[in-house]
Amino acid sequence: MTTELRVLDPTEWDRWFAVLELAFGGVPEAPEEKELWRDLTEFERFLGVWDGDLCVGTAGAFSFRVTVPGGASVRAGGVTMVSVAGTHRRRGILTSMMRRQLDDLRAAGEPLAVLTASEPEIYGRFGYGIAAYSMRATIDTTRVRLSVPEGTDGVSLRLADVTESSAVCEELYAKLVPARPGMIARLPGWERQPLLDPAQHREGASPKLCVLAERDGELVGFAHYAVKPDWNFAGADGAVQVHQVMGLDPVAEAALWRYLCSVDLTARVRVYGRPVDEGWQHLVSDVRRCEPTLRDALFVRLVEVGAALEARTYQAPVDVVFEVADAFCPWNEGRWRLTGDAKGASCVRTSDPADLELSVRELGAAYLGGISLASLASAGRVRELCEGALVEASVAFGSPVAPWLPHGF
């Protein structure tokens, strides 16, 4: 049999999406989720692999702008909805889709590709590195107390309808996007994503709720959450499930966390997908009772090494030559001289001797400043060829705040 890879036609979307649902367990998406994903589909950037009339492979890319160290918003392809039918494994279908996507991203002038992985082991061979982690935690509010900063009592809170408050919450979100690497500027249509609340996914919890934080009549933060009631022999044992917490300053965030940790008839606060350096960890009286756990979140792939490294800034002066290996995108292979500082950077081809040797996967992992080149070197993934180059590059590539992906795609 032969297969054909082609751009997705809108008339094929339902069949295409059904193949994706089957690959992820066969449980149909809620109608409102399915409607949103169809509306967000950029058909010219979505691919299907067909065996006759049968769809056997899916992949897509969203047009994103991702914050990088220094605050710039850089064009990136948000790789998504990747699947291969179980009946058509080991035929090169995944490789063909990854090849086509990266070629298309390069042709479009997008220096980055980003994705979240259902199976992390898959994407390393295509040059993607884990660039950002997220945290989940369960705060035992029967044992943990919060010590909030001065001024917290000056923040007023009020409940609001999730949908009716969406516009002001999106305005606040947009203000925060440049402040942390990995954050995605939400283009038109994506404001609907935080509003998704399918009943079939609530598992006994309430519909999504919203609390707004205000100071002197101005919005300074908000939280989306749900409450899952529960009882045991001793009494109320409910949980607050946090979907989003956004604050313009530490005081606003502290006011929101204090509220979430004091909801009546609950004994714990469950948080998912939060920044690994989030401030609430320093407010709690006993972080052990919060059970913080890390998980990989955002994978980054440098489509064009030179353009990508020039798009960000560096927290310390750097002048280093990389010997880059990239078998899947050979246009990136070879030596690149990176010079830069907090004001800007240049990255050009060079014939000068290399200072560091690594693959594009390691550059992707270190790109947002959350993964240290020195840490990768300790695993043998980066090789120092010139003494001192590793420390210089590791410090320069760092970020004062951890990268964070605020939502999936």
N, C-alpha and C positions, 0 to 999 in steps of 0.2 A: 504494500500500500504506500501511497505518497500522501503527504499532507501539504496544505497551503497556508501560509501565514499572510494575513491581510488586515488592513485597517478595518475597524468595526463599523458596520453599517447600522444606522439607527433601527432599521427594521429587524436586525438580528439580536438586539439587546436582550430581550427577554430570554431567548434560548441561551445566549452567552452567560447571562447572570445565573441561570439555573445550573449551569455547569460549575460555576464558581461556588454556589451554595452547596452542591453535592460534594465538592472537594473539601469543604470546611465542615462536613458532618451531615449534610442533608437536611438540616433544620431550616425552613424558609425564614428569611428576614421578615420582620414586621412590615406591614404595608407602608407605613410612613418612612421607615428606613429605606426601603426599596425605592420609593418615590424620590427621596432626597438624592440617593446615589445616581439614579438615572438623570436627574436634573443637573447634577454636577459633572456628569460624564462629558469630557471633551473628546468627541468621537474621533477626531483626527489624530488623537494621541492614545487611543485605545486599540489593542490588537487582539485578534482571535486566530487560533490555529484550527483548521478544519480538515477533517478526513471525510471527503465527500460532503454530505449535508450535516455531518456530525461535528459539533464543536468539541475539541479535545484539549484546548489550551487557552488561557486568558491572561491578559496583562494590560495595565494602563498606566498613565502618568498624568498627574495634575500639574497645572502651572502654578508654582509657588514662588514666594519670595521669603527667604530664610535669613534671620539675623545672624551675623557672624561677629567674632570679636572686633571691637571698635564701633559696633552699632550699625554698620551698613546692612542693607537689605539686598540679598543677592539672589538672582534668579536660580531656581532649582526645579528639576523634575521630581515630583513626588510619586515614586513608583508604588503601585497599589494593585490589589485584586489579581495577584499572580497565582495561577493554578495550572496543573496538568492532570488530565484524567488518568485515573489509576490503570486504565486499560492501555495507556500509551506511554508508559514510563520507558526510560532508557532509549529514547529515539532521538534525542537532541532537541526536543521541543522547547524546554526551558532555556537552553543555551541560545537557540535561535531567537527567542523573544528578548532575552537580555542583550544579545548582539544588536538587534534592530533598535531597541530602546536607546542604547547608548550612542549609536550612530545618529539617531534622530535628535537626541539632546545636543550632541556636538554640532549638528547642522543648524540647530536653532540658536546656537550661541549661549547655551546654558552650561555654566562651568561645573555645576554640582548635580548629583542625583542623591536623593534621600529616600529611605524606606523604613518601615517597621517590619519585623520578621516574625512570622508564626513559628518558624523553625530556624533559629539563628545559624545553624551550621551550613545552611544552603548558600549564603550570599558572599562568603569570604572569597570563594574561587572566582567571583566576578568583580573583585576589587573593593567590596564594601567593608568598612570597618565600624565597629561599635564606637560611636562618638559621644553618646549621652546615655546615662542611666536614669532611672526614675526610682522613687521610693514608695513603698506601701507601708502602712503602719496601722496598728490598732491601739488607740490610746485608752487605757483603763481609767475612766474618769471617776471611778469610785476610790482610786488610790493616788491619782496624779492631780496635782494642783498647778495652776499657771501663775507665774509672777510676771505681770505685764508692765510695760514701760510707763513712765510719767506721761500724762496727757491722754491715756486711754479712755478715761471717763469723759473726756471732752468729745468723743465720737458718739454720735447718736445712731441707733439702729432702727430699721423698720422693715417689716415684711412687705413684699411686693409680688405682684403676679409675674411669673417667669417670662411670659411672652410680652406683656406690656412694658416690662423694664428692659427688654432686649437691646433696644437702641442705645440707651445710656450705658449699659454694661459693655456693649461693643466699643463705644467711644473710649471707655476706660481701658479696655483690653488693648486698643490700638496705641494708647500712650505708653503701655508697658512693653510692647513688642521690641523696641530698639534696646531695651535695657539688659536683655539676657540672650546669649547665643542659643540658637536652636529654635527660637520662637518663630511662628509662622504668621505672616501678615494675612489676615482673613480677607480674601477677595469676595466680591458680591456673590451671594448664595451661601457662603460658608458660615454666615451668621446664624443660619438655621441649624447647624450641627450641634451647638450646645443646647438647643431646645429639644432635641430628640429625647423622648421619654416613653418608649414602648411599654405597655403594661406587661407584656410577656417577659420582660427582662427585670422587672422590679423585685421578684422573689419575695413578695409579701411586704415590701416597703411602700411608703406613700408615694404619690406623684411628686415630681421634682418641685422643690420649694426654693424661694429666693429671699435673701436678706440683704438690704442695702446699708452701707455705712456712709454717714454724711458728717461733714464738719462745716459749720457756718453756712449751711444750706447747699454745700457743694458735695457731689458724690466723690468719695475717696476710696471706695472698695465695695465689693459684693461677694456673696457666696451662694452657690447653688448646692443644694443638699436634699436628702430624703431621710425620713425616719422609719425605721423598721421596728414596730412594737414587738415586745416579747415579755414574758413573765415566767418566773420560777417560784419555788416554794417561799423564798424570802421576799418576793415582791417584784417590782418592775425591773426588767433586764433588757431594755431596748437598745438599739444602736442608731447612731447618726452616720449616714453614708455620705461622704463629701464628694461632690462632683467637681466643683471649682471653688477656689479662693483667690481673689485678686485684690491687692491693696496698693495704693500709690506710695505708702510709706510704712515703716515698721509699726507705728501706732495704730493705723487703720487695720493692718493685718492682725495685730494683737487683739483688737476689739472683736474682730470676726472670729478668731480662734477661741477666745473666751466665751463668746456666745455659743459656738458649736459644742463646746465642752460642758455646757451647762443646760442643755435642752432637757426639759422635764421628762421623767420616766425613762431615761436612758442611762446606760452604764458604760458605754464605750463609744468612741468615734473611730470610724474606719475611713482611712484615706488611701487613695490609689493614684499612681502616676504623678507624684509630687516631685519638685526639685530636691536633689539630694542634700542641698545646703540650706533648706528652708528654715526660716527663723524660729518657728514654733519649737524646734528641738532644743532651743536654748531658753525657752520660757517654762518648760515642764519641770516639775520637781524630781522626776525619776524617769529618765529616758528608757531604762530597761523595761518599764511597764508599758512602753509604747511599741515594743517589738518591731523596730524599723528593719526593713528588708529591701535590698536592691534588686533591680531587674534591668536587663538591657532595654533601651527604649528606641533610640534613633541611630540608624546606620547611615554613614555618609560615604559617597564615592566621588572622587575628583574626576570629572569628565575631561577637563582641561587643566592640567597641573599648573601651568603658568598663570592663567587667568584666575584660577581659584585662589592661589596663594597671594596674588596681588590684590584680591578683593577684600581681604581682612587686614587689620593692623596687628602690631606685635607689642607686647607690654614692656619689652626691653629691646634695645638695639640688637640686630642680628645680621650677620653676614656669613652665610654658610652655603656650601655646595652639596646638593643631594645627588646621589646616584639612585635613580628610581627604576624599579622593575615593574612592568605592567604588560604582561603577555596578552591580556584580553583587549587592551586598548593600546597598541604599540606606539601610537603617536605620542604617548606620554613617556616612553622609555628614554633613558639617557640621563645626562647631567644637567641640573638646573641650579643657577645661583640665585639664592633668595637674599635680598638686602631690604631691611625695613626697620621700622620703629613704630611708636604710637601715632605718628602722623601719616604713615602710608608705607607702601612696599613696592618693590620691583622683583620680578622673577623671570629670568631669561635663560635661554640655552647657553651653555658654556663648555669649553674644552678643558677648563681648569681641573686639577685633581679633586676628587670627591672628599668631603669631610665626613659625611654620613651615608650609609648604604641602607636602603629600605625599599619596601614595595609600596605601591599606591594605596594598598589596604591600610598600612600604618599611617600614611599621611591623612587618609580619611578619618581614622580613629582620633588623631591628634588635632584635627582641623579646627574644631570648635573650642578647644582649650580645656576640655574636661579630662582628657587622657594624656598622661605625660609621655613624651618620647623616651625619657629615662626609664619609665616603667616598662614600656615596650622593649627597650633594650635589655632590661633584666630578664626578659623571656626569650632573648635571642632574636627578636623581630626587627631590631635596629642595630646596625653595626657601626661603631665609631672607628673612623679611619684616621682622624686627626685629633690629638688629645685636646680636650677642652670644648670641642664642638658640640658634644652631646649636652653638656650643662647649658651652654649658650642657647642652643636651639630649644631645649626643654623650658627654660625660663621664658624665652620670647613667645613661645606658642601658648603659654598659659592664659587663663582668664580669671579675673577677680571673682566672678560668679560662675557657678556650674552651669553648663548648657542644659536646656530643658525643652522637651517637646510637650506643648500644652494639651494636645489632643491627637488622637489617631486619625488616620485617613486611609 
